[in-house]
Amino acid sequence: MKKENKNLFIAGFILGLGLLGAIDGILFHQLLQWHHMILSPNPQLEIFTDGLFTALFSAKLIWGGVKIFQDARKNQLGNSWKVFLGSIFIGGGTFNLVEGIVDHHILQVHRVKPSADNPMLYDLAFLAIGLLLVIIGYMIKRMEKTA
């Protein structure tokens, strides 16, 4: 992969991490209120950890945007929509996989929907969506090499 497209891939990957973090935080934490970053009987702790989570994914979105700007100024940014879109999907899927494996299974700080009859089903669906996003992203990115 050319350096310019590598820079574009990295920026898209970072944006994908931030984007799926935003979707997770907005959809599951705020709109559906299925869970918080840390499930606790202390609502202040839940709100505080959700705020930290929001700050983290917001920082990733800003970082991805800044990386694009910096690489473009140095004329070191590729222009392949396939690399860019693929990397966003791969970054988003990676977010789901890492967040799901670490938070839901290893640390067990929360479940996707702890109030469900079968919360493990939701946790596994979260991981499956992450894997699907990575596969879709890889397929989109791979189209660049064959075109």
MDAnalysis code that builds the backbone (N, CA, C; Angstrom):
import MDAnalysis as mda
import numpy as np

u = mda.Universe.empty(441, n_residues=147, atom_resindex=np.repeat(np.arange(147), 3), trajectory=True)
u.add_TopologyAttr("name", ["N", "CA", "C"] * 147)
u.add_TopologyAttr("resid", np.arange(1, 148))
u.add_TopologyAttr("resname", ["MET", "LYS", "LYS", "GLU", "ASN", "LYS", "ASN", "LEU", "PHE", "ILE", "ALA", "GLY", "PHE", "ILE", "LEU", "GLY", "LEU", "GLY", "LEU", "LEU", "GLY", "ALA", "ILE", "ASP", "GLY", "ILE", "LEU", "PHE", "HIS", "GLN", "LEU", "LEU", "GLN", "TRP", "HIS", "HIS", "MET", "ILE", "LEU", "SER", "PRO", "ASN", "PRO", "GLN", "LEU", "GLU", "ILE", "PHE", "THR", "ASP", "GLY", "LEU", "PHE", "THR", "ALA", "LEU", "PHE", "SER", "ALA", "LYS", "LEU", "ILE", "TRP", "GLY", "GLY", "VAL", "LYS", "ILE", "PHE", "GLN", "ASP", "ALA", "ARG", "LYS", "ASN", "GLN", "LEU", "GLY", "ASN", "SER", "TRP", "LYS", "VAL", "PHE", "LEU", "GLY", "SER", "ILE", "PHE", "ILE", "GLY", "GLY", "GLY", "THR", "PHE", "ASN", "LEU", "VAL", "GLU", "GLY", "ILE", "VAL", "ASP", "HIS", "HIS", "ILE", "LEU", "GLN", "VAL", "HIS", "ARG", "VAL", "LYS", "PRO", "SER", "ALA", "ASP", "ASN", "PRO", "MET", "LEU", "TYR", "ASP", "LEU", "ALA", "PHE", "LEU", "ALA", "ILE", "GLY", "LEU", "LEU", "LEU", "VAL", "ILE", "ILE", "GLY", "TYR", "MET", "ILE", "LYS", "ARG", "MET", "GLU", "LYS", "THR", "ALA"])
u.atoms.positions = np.array([
    [0.851, -1.175, 0.000],
    [0.000, 0.000, 0.000],
    [0.895, 1.235, 0.000],
    [0.544, 2.194, -0.855],
    [1.295, 3.445, -0.907],
    [1.183, 4.186, 0.422],
    [2.232, 4.973, 0.727],
    [2.254, 5.713, 1.990],
    [1.015, 6.594, 2.141],
    [0.609, 7.228, 1.050],
    [-0.549, 8.124, 1.110],
    [-1.817, 7.350, 1.496],
    [-1.992, 6.175, 0.892],
    [-3.168, 5.372, 1.228],
    [-3.050, 4.774, 2.624],
    [-1.811, 4.502, 3.064],
    [-1.621, 4.010, 4.429],
    [-2.056, 5.085, 5.429],
    [-1.663, 6.338, 5.167],
    [-2.093, 7.440, 6.044],
    [-3.617, 7.582, 6.037],
    [-4.223, 7.428, 4.854],
    [-5.671, 7.511, 4.740],
    [-6.330, 6.369, 5.512],
    [-5.741, 5.164, 5.420],
    [-6.267, 4.006, 6.146],
    [-6.210, 4.253, 7.650],
    [-5.087, 4.733, 8.153],
    [-4.933, 4.975, 9.598],
    [-5.949, 6.012, 10.080],
    [-6.102, 7.098, 9.320],
    [-7.065, 8.138, 9.702],
    [-8.487, 7.581, 9.704],
    [-8.846, 6.815, 8.681],
    [-10.172, 6.219, 8.615],
    [-10.408, 5.230, 9.742],
    [-9.377, 4.453, 10.074],
    [-9.469, 3.489, 11.169],
    [-9.757, 4.213, 12.486],
    [-9.033, 5.298, 12.742],
    [-9.240, 6.081, 13.963],
    [-10.663, 6.655, 13.976],
    [-11.102, 7.186, 12.828],
    [-12.464, 7.713, 12.737],
    [-13.500, 6.612, 12.959],
    [-13.236, 5.413, 12.445],
    [-14.154, 4.289, 12.654],
    [-14.269, 3.918, 14.119],
    [-13.131, 3.910, 14.828],
    [-13.169, 3.655, 16.277],
    [-14.059, 4.683, 16.974],
    [-13.837, 5.957, 16.649],
    [-14.619, 7.026, 17.272],
    [-16.087, 6.986, 16.887],
    [-16.356, 6.676, 15.619],
    [-17.737, 6.644, 15.139],
    [-18.544, 5.543, 15.831],
    [-17.987, 4.341, 15.915],
    [-18.728, 3.261, 16.580],
    [-18.825, 3.509, 18.077],
    [-17.806, 4.163, 18.661],
    [-17.910, 4.568, 20.060],
    [-19.059, 5.544, 20.246],
    [-19.204, 6.477, 19.307],
    [-20.304, 7.446, 19.380],
    [-21.645, 6.751, 19.240],
    [-21.740, 5.825, 18.287],
    [-22.995, 5.096, 18.107],
    [-23.326, 4.303, 19.371],
    [-22.327, 3.616, 19.929],
    [-22.540, 2.846, 21.163],
    [-23.001, 3.767, 22.294],
    [-22.285, 4.856, 22.500],
    [-22.614, 5.767, 23.600],
    [-23.973, 6.421, 23.430],
    [-24.244, 6.895, 22.234],
    [-25.517, 7.585, 21.998],
    [-26.680, 6.600, 22.008],
    [-26.536, 5.489, 21.298],
    [-27.643, 4.544, 21.170],
    [-27.872, 3.733, 22.451],
    [-26.845, 3.017, 22.908],
    [-27.033, 2.087, 24.023],
    [-27.009, 2.762, 25.398],
    [-26.177, 3.798, 25.554],
    [-26.068, 4.446, 26.866],
    [-27.178, 5.487, 27.059],
    [-27.438, 6.302, 26.019],
    [-28.336, 7.432, 26.206],
    [-29.760, 7.182, 25.710],
    [-29.915, 6.816, 24.433],
    [-31.273, 6.694, 23.884],
    [-32.008, 5.460, 24.409],
    [-31.397, 4.286, 24.288],
    [-32.056, 3.062, 24.756],
    [-31.865, 2.834, 26.254],
    [-30.819, 3.426, 26.814],
    [-30.460, 3.288, 28.237],
    [-30.378, 1.826, 28.665],
    [-29.739, 1.019, 27.805],
    [-29.566, -0.398, 28.111],
    [-28.484, -0.615, 29.150],
    [-27.424, 0.193, 29.070],
    [-26.327, 0.018, 30.028],
    [-25.521, 1.304, 30.148],
    [-24.627, 1.309, 31.099],
    [-23.650, 2.377, 31.280],
    [-22.274, 1.746, 31.146],
    [-21.250, 2.561, 31.090],
    [-19.897, 2.032, 30.960],
    [-19.580, 1.082, 32.098],
    [-19.953, 1.472, 33.291],
    [-19.802, 0.601, 34.458],
    [-21.170, 0.496, 35.126],
    [-21.678, -0.706, 35.231],
    [-22.956, -0.893, 35.925],
    [-22.707, -0.840, 37.429],
    [-23.434, 0.048, 38.083],
    [-23.209, 0.282, 39.507],
    [-24.515, 0.740, 40.149],
    [-24.687, 0.477, 41.424],
    [-25.856, 1.037, 42.108],
    [-25.715, 2.557, 42.322],
    [-24.534, 3.095, 42.029],
    [-24.274, 4.521, 42.195],
    [-24.467, 5.225, 40.841],
    [-25.600, 5.939, 40.655],
    [-25.853, 6.588, 39.362],
    [-24.810, 7.645, 38.996],
    [-24.234, 8.286, 39.985],
    [-23.199, 9.285, 39.693],
    [-21.974, 8.632, 39.060],
    [-21.598, 7.459, 39.543],
    [-20.471, 6.729, 38.957],
    [-20.795, 6.314, 37.526],
    [-22.020, 5.865, 37.298],
    [-22.421, 5.465, 35.942],
    [-22.352, 6.654, 34.982],
    [-22.875, 7.787, 35.412],
    [-22.857, 8.985, 34.564],
    [-21.426, 9.459, 34.334],
    [-20.599, 9.430, 35.373],
    [-19.198, 9.848, 35.253],
    [-18.449, 8.961, 34.254],
    [-18.607, 7.646, 34.362],
    [-17.884, 6.748, 33.444],
    [-18.415, 6.873, 32.023],
    [-19.715, 7.128, 31.869],
    [-20.240, 7.395, 30.530],
    [-19.632, 8.669, 29.957],
    [-19.440, 9.673, 30.813],
    [-18.795, 10.914, 30.370],
    [-17.359, 10.688, 29.927],
    [-16.623, 9.858, 30.667],
    [-15.255, 9.520, 30.257],
    [-15.254, 8.805, 28.918],
    [-16.203, 7.885, 28.739],
    [-16.337, 7.163, 27.481],
    [-16.621, 8.137, 26.336],
    [-17.542, 9.092, 26.557],
    [-17.864, 10.101, 25.550],
    [-16.624, 10.935, 25.209],
    [-15.863, 11.315, 26.221],
    [-14.637, 12.086, 25.987],
    [-13.644, 11.283, 25.146],
    [-13.542, 9.991, 25.416],
    [-12.597, 9.141, 24.685],
    [-12.972, 9.014, 23.217],
    [-14.247, 8.698, 22.914],
    [-14.587, 8.556, 21.501],
    [-14.598, 9.910, 20.794],
    [-14.903, 10.984, 21.499],
    [-14.821, 12.323, 20.901],
    [-13.377, 12.659, 20.542],
    [-12.451, 12.302, 21.427],
    [-11.028, 12.539, 21.157],
    [-10.576, 11.752, 19.932],
    [-11.087, 10.549, 19.767],
    [-10.718, 9.743, 18.594],
    [-11.235, 10.403, 17.311],
    [-12.441, 10.928, 17.349],
    [-12.979, 11.612, 16.169],
    [-12.140, 12.842, 15.822],
    [-11.767, 13.603, 16.838],
    [-10.928, 14.783, 16.611],
    [-9.559, 14.363, 16.089],
    [-8.966, 13.332, 16.696],
    [-7.657, 12.831, 16.280],
    [-7.677, 12.402, 14.805],
    [-8.719, 11.672, 14.400],
    [-8.827, 11.247, 13.003],
    [-8.930, 12.437, 12.067],
    [-9.724, 13.437, 12.445],
    [-9.847, 14.637, 11.622],
    [-8.545, 15.415, 11.527],
    [-7.851, 15.546, 12.638],
    [-6.559, 16.249, 12.653],
    [-5.539, 15.495, 11.795],
    [-5.536, 14.169, 11.886],
    [-4.601, 13.368, 11.081],
    [-4.852, 13.601, 9.596],
    [-6.109, 13.615, 9.189],
    [-6.431, 13.881, 7.787],
    [-5.899, 15.257, 7.380],
    [-6.158, 16.249, 8.203],
    [-5.713, 17.613, 7.894],
    [-4.185, 17.681, 7.786],
    [-3.483, 17.096, 8.759],
    [-2.021, 17.145, 8.743],
    [-1.435, 16.423, 7.535],
    [-1.955, 15.241, 7.234],
    [-1.435, 14.484, 6.094],
    [-1.751, 15.194, 4.773],
    [-2.920, 15.812, 4.680],
    [-3.283, 16.553, 3.469],
    [-2.374, 17.767, 3.281],
    [-2.050, 18.454, 4.364],
    [-1.150, 19.620, 4.267],
    [0.227, 19.235, 3.766],
    [0.671, 18.030, 4.120],
    [1.986, 17.545, 3.682],
    [1.895, 16.822, 2.339],
    [0.691, 16.840, 1.742],
    [0.445, 16.139, 0.483],
    [0.777, 14.647, 0.613],
    [0.436, 14.075, 1.785],
    [0.705, 12.664, 2.056],
    [-0.582, 11.922, 2.401],
    [-1.682, 12.341, 1.777],
    [-2.964, 11.710, 2.042],
    [-3.498, 11.134, 0.742],
    [-3.793, 9.852, 0.760],
    [-4.347, 9.202, -0.422],
    [-5.737, 9.722, -0.730],
    [-6.260, 9.309, -1.878],
    [-7.591, 9.773, -2.280],
    [-8.522, 8.617, -2.640],
    [-8.235, 7.431, -2.153],
    [-9.052, 6.267, -2.464],
    [-10.240, 6.165, -1.500],
    [-11.440, 6.294, -2.045],
    [-12.627, 6.155, -1.206],
    [-12.749, 4.729, -0.690],
    [-12.233, 3.751, -1.443],
    [-12.318, 2.352, -1.005],
    [-11.441, 2.113, 0.217],
    [-10.243, 2.652, 0.207],
    [-9.356, 2.527, 1.370],
    [-9.973, 3.251, 2.558],
    [-10.478, 4.459, 2.319],
    [-11.033, 5.265, 3.408],
    [-12.277, 4.611, 4.010],
    [-13.241, 4.252, 3.177],
    [-14.477, 3.648, 3.673],
    [-14.194, 2.297, 4.321],
    [-13.343, 1.502, 3.678],
    [-12.987, 0.206, 4.252],
    [-12.359, 0.347, 5.618],
    [-11.483, 1.335, 5.766],
    [-10.806, 1.520, 7.055],
    [-11.768, 2.003, 8.135],
    [-12.770, 2.773, 7.764],
    [-13.783, 3.192, 8.744],
    [-14.552, 1.972, 9.246],
    [-14.946, 1.088, 8.324],
    [-15.634, -0.141, 8.728],
    [-14.733, -1.015, 9.599],
    [-13.464, -1.145, 9.203],
    [-12.537, -1.979, 9.985],
    [-12.331, -1.375, 11.374],
    [-12.161, -0.068, 11.458],
    [-12.005, 0.594, 12.758],
    [-13.236, 0.434, 13.624],
    [-14.423, 0.598, 13.024],
    [-15.662, 0.433, 13.781],
    [-15.848, -0.994, 14.272],
    [-15.563, -1.949, 13.407],
    [-15.667, -3.349, 13.814],
    [-14.673, -3.695, 14.900],
    [-13.476, -3.132, 14.794],
    [-12.455, -3.358, 15.820],
    [-12.919, -2.793, 17.155],
    [-13.575, -1.624, 17.110],
    [-14.135, -1.073, 18.353],
    [-15.072, -2.088, 18.991],
    [-16.023, -2.603, 18.212],
    [-16.988, -3.557, 18.775],
    [-16.298, -4.789, 19.330],
    [-15.341, -5.323, 18.585],
    [-14.668, -6.540, 19.033],
    [-13.875, -6.309, 20.317],
    [-13.087, -5.240, 20.359],
    [-12.263, -4.975, 21.544],
    [-13.144, -4.604, 22.733],
    [-14.082, -3.698, 22.519],
    [-14.958, -3.278, 23.624],
    [-15.777, -4.470, 24.118],
    [-16.279, -5.279, 23.198],
    [-17.079, -6.433, 23.588],
    [-16.273, -7.483, 24.340],
    [-15.101, -7.819, 23.815],
    [-14.276, -8.842, 24.470],
    [-13.769, -8.352, 25.823],
    [-13.236, -7.136, 25.856],
    [-12.637, -6.625, 27.095],
    [-13.706, -6.285, 28.132],
    [-14.675, -5.417, 27.778],
    [-15.642, -4.932, 28.771],
    [-16.733, -5.943, 29.109],
    [-17.221, -6.665, 28.102],
    [-18.335, -7.582, 28.356],
    [-17.870, -8.932, 28.885],
    [-16.723, -9.400, 28.424],
    [-16.320, -10.769, 28.759],
    [-15.145, -10.847, 29.745],
    [-14.084, -10.092, 29.506],
    [-12.917, -10.195, 30.399],
    [-13.148, -9.427, 31.695],
    [-13.404, -8.110, 31.582],
    [-13.599, -7.289, 32.788],
    [-15.013, -7.404, 33.362],
    [-15.961, -7.736, 32.534],
    [-17.375, -7.861, 32.916],
    [-17.894, -6.618, 33.644],
    [-17.550, -5.421, 33.108],
    [-18.019, -4.175, 33.722],
    [-19.449, -3.845, 33.313],
    [-19.890, -4.393, 32.190],
    [-21.286, -4.249, 31.781],
    [-21.610, -5.268, 30.698],
    [-22.887, -5.404, 30.409],
    [-23.388, -6.228, 29.312],
    [-24.068, -5.282, 28.339],
    [-24.311, -5.726, 27.125],
    [-25.006, -4.873, 26.165],
    [-26.413, -4.562, 26.679],
    [-27.136, -5.593, 27.093],
    [-28.480, -5.391, 27.646],
    [-28.652, -6.334, 28.837],
    [-28.174, -5.884, 30.018],
    [-28.207, -6.764, 31.185],
    [-29.617, -7.153, 31.626],
    [-30.631, -6.364, 31.266],
    [-31.999, -6.668, 31.692],
    [-32.692, -7.675, 30.774],
    [-32.036, -8.103, 29.711],
    [-32.637, -9.053, 28.765],
    [-32.756, -10.439, 29.399],
    [-33.671, -11.228, 28.873],
    [-33.816, -12.607, 29.344],
    [-32.527, -13.394, 29.117],
    [-31.847, -13.111, 28.007],
    [-30.584, -13.769, 27.696],
    [-29.551, -12.708, 27.314],
    [-28.906, -12.068, 28.308],
    [-27.964, -10.986, 27.996],
    [-26.778, -11.453, 27.152],
    [-26.388, -12.718, 27.266],
    [-25.267, -13.219, 26.478],
    [-25.563, -13.144, 24.977],
    [-26.822, -13.325, 24.610],
    [-27.214, -13.238, 23.207],
    [-26.888, -11.854, 22.646],
    [-27.181, -10.820, 23.404],
    [-26.883, -9.450, 22.978],
    [-25.371, -9.227, 22.906],
    [-24.635, -9.756, 23.875],
    [-23.168, -9.629, 23.867],
    [-22.574, -10.306, 22.641],
    [-23.073, -11.490, 22.311],
    [-22.560, -12.215, 21.146],
    [-22.950, -11.525, 19.837],
    [-24.164, -10.966, 19.791],
    [-24.591, -10.218, 18.599],
    [-23.699, -8.990, 18.398],
    [-23.321, -8.331, 19.488],
    [-22.428, -7.170, 19.435],
    [-21.093, -7.580, 18.812],
    [-20.550, -8.723, 19.235],
    [-19.295, -9.227, 18.677],
    [-19.469, -9.622, 17.211],
    [-20.585, -10.263, 16.886],
    [-20.831, -10.679, 15.502],
    [-20.918, -9.471, 14.577],
    [-21.569, -8.410, 15.036],
    [-21.649, -7.181, 14.231],
    [-20.252, -6.610, 14.027],
    [-19.433, -6.620, 15.079],
    [-18.060, -6.149, 14.948],
    [-17.287, -6.944, 13.911],
    [-17.395, -8.259, 13.959],
    [-16.705, -9.111, 12.995],
    [-17.223, -8.853, 11.585],
    [-18.532, -8.701, 11.435],
    [-19.118, -8.404, 10.133],
    [-18.599, -7.077, 9.579],
    [-18.510, -6.056, 10.423],
    [-17.986, -4.756, 9.984],
    [-16.535, -4.873, 9.512],
    [-15.718, -5.646, 10.234],
    [-14.327, -5.842, 9.825],
    [-14.268, -6.546, 8.468],
    [-15.084, -7.573, 8.290],
    [-15.090, -8.309, 7.016],
    [-15.550, -7.410, 5.870],
    [-16.622, -6.640, 6.082],
    [-17.102, -5.717, 5.049],
    [-16.014, -4.696, 4.717],
    [-15.384, -4.150, 5.747],
    [-14.320, -3.169, 5.521],
    [-13.163, -3.755, 4.737],
    [-12.778, -4.960, 5.087],
    [-11.686, -5.632, 4.373],
    [-12.065, -5.849, 2.906],
    [-13.314, -6.251, 2.654],
    [-13.754, -6.476, 1.277],
    [-13.768, -5.170, 0.479],
    [-14.214, -4.092, 1.092],
    [-14.214, -2.796, 0.405],
    [-12.786, -2.362, 0.108],
    [-11.912, -2.455, 1.110],
    [-10.512, -2.054, 0.940],
    [-9.825, -2.914, -0.121],
    [-10.152, -4.191, -0.150],
    [-9.542, -5.115, -1.100],
    [-9.915, -4.770, -2.544],
    [-11.072, -4.139, -2.745],
    [-11.486, -3.724, -4.086],
    [-10.481, -2.751, -4.693],
    [-9.778, -2.019, -3.859],
    [-8.776, -1.060, -4.342],
    [-7.659, -1.770, -5.101],
    [-7.248, -2.934, -4.615],
    [-6.130, -3.666, -5.228],
    [-6.541, -4.287, -6.549],
    [-7.824, -4.661, -6.681],
    [-8.258, -5.340, -7.885],
    [-8.738, -4.381, -8.963],
    [-8.928, -3.114, -8.594],
    [-9.436, -2.147, -9.577],
    [-8.333, -1.636, -10.456],
])
